[in-house]
Amino acid sequence: MAAPTTFQSAVEARDLDAVIAALSPDVVFRSPVVYKSYEGRELVSMVLGAAVRVFEDFEYVRRIESDDGVVALIFKARVGDRALDGLDLLRFDEDGLITELTVMVRPMSGLHALAGAMGEELERMGVVPPGGGES
């Protein structure tokens, strides 16, 4: 399956155009910070662009694929002085584009640092969280 490798390579290279090209037009992004999903390539692209600017020392450390094509990419990163571990869970359509991206992050201190930094970056960009900021 080429699409997950393309997405993974694009994220590691911080190539936002290539990341966006890997997304389905109706992609759903489930954030570790807000309850409601971000939907659609345009909005999800802005959120991922903010993440590229917020995460430091981002590195995928493991990849797990299920028989049904779901891919889990486990990562390590830093936000400010907080180290965190995370997982990108990807689902694909028949064309190999990402239809669902769910992100999970630990520990809580890293999640709080990520939430604060992403909130500031998205506010600067004029992006309102789904549900008007309801978490």
Secondary structure, DSSP 8 states (H G I E B T S, - for coil): -HHHHHHHHHHHTT-HHHHHHTEEEEEEEE-SS-SS-EESHHHHHHHHHHHHHH-EEEEEEEEEE-TTS-EEEEEEEEETTEEEEEEEEEEE-TTS-EEEEEEEEESHHHHHHHHHHHHHHHHHHT---GGGG--
